[in-house]
Every structure is written in C-alpha cells, then in structure tokens.
Amino acid sequence: MNNTKQKTAIIIGAGPAGLTAAYELLIKTDIKPIIYEASGDIGGISKTVNYKGNRIDIGGHRFFSKSDRVMRWWQNILPIQNQEENNPDKTDKIMLIRNRVSRIFFLRKFFDYPLSLNFNTLKNLGAFKIFQIFFSYTRTRLFPIKKEKSLEDFFINRFGEKLYLTFFKDYTEKLWGVPPRLIKPEWGAQRIKGLSISKAISHALKNLRPRTKNIEQKKTETSLIEKFLYPKYGPGQMWEEVARLIKEKGGEIHLHHEVYGLKIGQNKIVEIIARNKKNGGINNQKGDYFFSTMPVKNLIRAFEENIHPQVRKVAEGLIYRDFITVGLLLKKLKIANRSGKLADNWIYVQERDVKVGRIQIFNNWSPYLVSDENTVWLGLEYFCNEGDQFWNKSDAELKQATVEELLKMGFIDRSDVLDGCVIRMPKTYPAYFGTYDQFHVIRNFVDQFENLFLIGRNGMHKYNNQDHSMLTAMIAVENIINKIADKDNIWSVNAEQEYHEENV
Ligand SMILES: Cc1cc2nc3c(=O)[nH]c(=O)nc-3n(C[C@H](O)[C@H](O)[C@H](O)COP(=O)(O)OP(=O)(O)OC[C@H]3O[C@@H](n4cnc5c(N)ncnc54)[C@H](O)[C@@H]3O)c2cc1C
C-alpha cells in the first residue's frame, strides 16, 4: 500500500494563468490542484458574459502567440476549424481563424490602424499636417531624446512629436487617466514592442504580397498581427473547457471563494484562508505549493504575520485602471455600408469630446456571439477608476451615456437601439506608475517563499496577455518538477528584450 500523502497545490484565481497551472500539474505531476475563485465565473478577464444569448468578450481577446508551445496548447483544447471539411455551424468545440480589422476614429473620420501613409490618411489629415508630421519625425530621428524617462519620450522617439500629439497622447490619457509624461516607458515597450514608423512602412510594403492563410506570425510585431484564432463562443469557451478537463482529471475548483489570508511557516506558505462569498463560511486550506493570480496589492494585504512595512507600503501604492463595457444591441449602424454593418473587430476612438475608448463589434469576432444575425452587437469600452463618478453611475445612466456618445459621433439612430447591459471589471490594467518603480521590494519579499509562485497578469503586476500569463504558469510548474528554486525564469516572461518568445 502506498502511504505517501498526495501533494496539493492551492491556486488562487480561475483565470487563464490559474487554470493553466492546474491543467499542467494534472498532466505532468501527481500534485492535486485546488482552485479558489472569488467570482462565480471561469476565465477571469478572459471570460465571456452571456447576456440574453448575446455574448460579450471583455476587451476583445485575440488568441495569438509567438510561442509555439502556447499555440499548440490552445489547439489541443479547441482545434482550429478545418475550413474545407468542417461545418462550423455543426461543430461547437473549435477555434475560428479571424482576420484582424481595426481602425481609428478621429476627426469624425476613419484612419487605418496601425496608421499607414496612404491616400486615405493623406485625405483625412491634409497635406500640411502630413508635412508637419514628417518634419517632426525626421527631427526626432536626427536628435532623439537620449534617455527615455517616460512613455511620452518613448512615443516621441519612435513617431516624432507631432504624430504623438495627434494620435497617441489623448488616447493614452483616456486609457490611464494620467498624462503619458507620468507613465514609465516600460509600458510602451511591452504594449507596442518593436513598433516604429519604419517597421510599419516595411510591414505595409510586405502586405502588398498576396496574403497567406498561415496563422503563424512569429516575426510580426504584436501590434500588427493580422490573423488570430478565436473560440467559436468567445474566450470564455476556451477556459470553461479547460475547467471541465481539470475537474474530469481530478482537480477541484471552488467558485465564490475569496482568498483573504495567508499563513507563513519556515520560508514557506503553509495555508490560505478563503471566505465563501455565498454563505460567509471560512475555509482554511493547507497546501504544499501556492500559485497566486490575485492582484499583488491584495496578496500582500493577505499576509497575516508582521512583514516589513516597506513591502506593505509599496504594495499599497500599486495602481490599477478599471474597465466598463456597455453591451449595446442595435438594429443597424448608421455609419456603415448599405448592410448596416462595419467590417472592424474594434475601433479606437480618439475623439476628444467623448469618453468611450474603443468600440467592439462582436459580430466580427465571431458571428456565433450574436443571437440574431440581423442585429449589431457592440461593446463600448470605458477606462475609469473603481469608485469614481463614472464607475458609480447606475447601469441605466451608463447605457444612456453610451447611446448619447454614439449619437454624437453619428454612429447610430436612436430608434435602432434594442437593448443593452453593463459589465464592470475592476483591475484590468496594472499600472506602471505609482510605486511600480519600487516593485523589486515586493519581488524580493515574495521570492523568499520557495513554494509560492506569483503568475499571470495582476498576479505579477505585469501587462501580460493570455499567452504570457499561461507561460508563467507553465514555467512555474516546470520549476517544481525540475526542483528549480530561482524564480527569475518566471519573472522574465514578457520582460527581457531578448525574450520575444521566438525561442520558446
Ligand atoms: C481590455 C483587455 C484586452 C485584452 N486583450 C487580450 C488579447 O487580445 N489577447 C490576449 O491574449 N490577452 C488579452 N488581454 C489580457 C488577458 O485578459 C489577461 O492576460 C488574462 O486574463 C490574465 O489571466 P490571469 O489568470 O493572470 O488573470 P485574470 O484573468 O485577472 O484572472 C484572475 C482571477 O483571479 C480571481 N481572483 C482575484 N482575487 C482573488 C482572490 N482574493 N481570491 C480568489 N480569486 C481571486 C479573479 O476573480 C479572476 O477570475 C486583455 C486584457 C484586457 C484588460
């Protein structure tokens, strides 16, 4: 008889990172994963919300990665639709291959995204402004800002001051609620990676060649990815399927359980404390390994013992930006071709007189997100702070404000509005300002616990996409298997210049 007790891993959060960690543990080790999830949903920010048969993707989640490993992982869960043989109407558990179409709405006109120097841009901006942009770009190439101290410097060095002021400054401020000169340049490095005017132009030239059907785009800058995979029923479908497999393979998932306490032993975490949000019950759960995807600020608050006040101070100073999506069902769009539809997946709204930041057209992500194909299903995205005036508006007020903004921009007729819903999502963007420049204090503190792994997006306070979040989970599991105590390889994902996943 085998008397060895099965080891357990306690995982905080059932988003992509937590679920990947659990799945990897189940297929590669004997360790049993037990997930505690505060909400009633699977998928975290990558969940899909079903409103009366119309599905909302919070933020619009493209499935693409420069990591083959992640691409294979996704396809192992939901294979790619076989366009020749498969009928997507009949097969539910698949991913579709979608073309990326997104444009910028500015000066009540549409511009290509990424911006390209074509006839449309010339017509929209006028020759004089184009000349100013070109002049300012040339000046920056000759005399770049030597040491980039802020996101503003980062943008100016790559695009010139005029283009920055025209297209980047206001949108960035809309997103973060603070001017780009107060934001660290790292955000630009991760968000738009190697994108620059010269790369955008050479990319545009390459595009003159015939398009391939290939989904691999390893050498393409992240902001330019043109095709992506997308689960038939939205990103949540991927994560619900993973959750089903986890349970099938013997893992546990406890929804409505918020972790609020952490107990320390000798260089180790020994126990978490979770509150059942439905009945108020308290669960103390011991474990051998602990994976956290909860926001770092909340994780540090959860430490019960006396910890260094500087660690608490830095954690309390971490800042997040929050997010509201207003789903709006319409008979048609006014600003569209005769069919009443647009081809875009999403539209960046640069206009200064409205608060909306992006408009998602869910019909174009997957037609299966929309219950009646004759309707248009939009997601109006607002960046705000939890508890601010906008966040605290009632749902009815938010829907009303959304309709008024769309009317103002000429997108819709009032009589075409059929229905709407509101989704509030806190802590969608971990900010690279506040105390972020002292984040090493937190890292040094958490890394001393050999069985604690911070993974994911808010879990590491890093601007990680799903693939990065998943890779951090995969590497953490490998470190357990290979008995690697150093956590550098986890923190390196989506951070080091040389790490662009080409080699993974
Ligand atoms: C607007 C927007 C657009 C995006 N677009 C893309 C895209 O196109 N492609 C892409 O790949 N990625 C995209 N992302 C990123 C993607 O959403 C994240 O990388 C991913 O969801 C992070 O996974 P995670 O598991 O680390 O965290 P999360 O998704 O945040 O999940 C964490 C989970 O932990 C739970 N939790 C928190 N605190 C506790 C607690 N105390 N106790 C228990 N549970 C807790 C939360 O409820 C949540 O379910 C986008 C993100 C945003 C905001």
The ligand as an ORCA input file, in Angstrom:
! r2SCAN-3c Opt
* xyz 0 1
  C      -9.109     45.217    -22.378
  C      -8.266     43.983    -22.417
  C      -7.994     43.364    -23.633
  C      -7.206     42.215    -23.684
  N      -6.963     41.621    -24.886
  C      -6.214     40.492    -24.952
  C      -5.994     39.842    -26.198
  O      -6.437     40.305    -27.261
  N      -5.273     38.693    -26.193
  C      -4.770     38.159    -25.045
  O      -4.152     37.088    -25.099
  N      -4.939     38.766    -23.844
  C      -5.647     39.924    -23.779
  N      -5.842     40.533    -22.566
  C      -5.142     40.021    -21.374
  C      -5.864     38.878    -20.685
  O      -7.160     39.291    -20.318
  C      -5.071     38.500    -19.449
  O      -3.725     38.240    -19.791
  C      -5.536     37.249    -18.736
  O      -6.918     37.231    -18.480
  C      -4.781     37.172    -17.410
  O      -5.019     35.960    -16.810
  P      -4.799     35.770    -15.246
  O      -5.254     34.403    -14.927
  O      -3.430     36.170    -14.899
  O      -5.705     36.877    -14.550
  P      -7.261     37.177    -14.566
  O      -7.836     36.928    -15.909
  O      -7.377     38.532    -13.978
  O      -7.858     36.101    -13.551
  C      -7.580     36.198    -12.189
  C      -8.713     35.517    -11.434
  O      -8.414     35.572    -10.043
  C      -9.600     35.840     -9.327
  N      -9.252     36.432     -8.016
  C      -8.778     37.682     -7.778
  N      -8.590     37.867     -6.455
  C      -8.933     36.704     -5.861
  C      -8.959     36.265     -4.503
  N      -8.579     37.067     -3.489
  N      -9.382     35.004     -4.237
  C      -9.762     34.170     -5.248
  N      -9.779     34.546     -6.548
  C      -9.352     35.795     -6.849
  C     -10.355     36.795    -10.228
  O     -11.741     36.811     -9.925
  C     -10.053     36.221    -11.611
  O     -11.026     35.292    -12.011
  C      -6.641     41.683    -22.488
  C      -6.924     42.316    -21.274
  C      -7.712     43.453    -21.234
  C      -7.983     44.109    -19.924
*
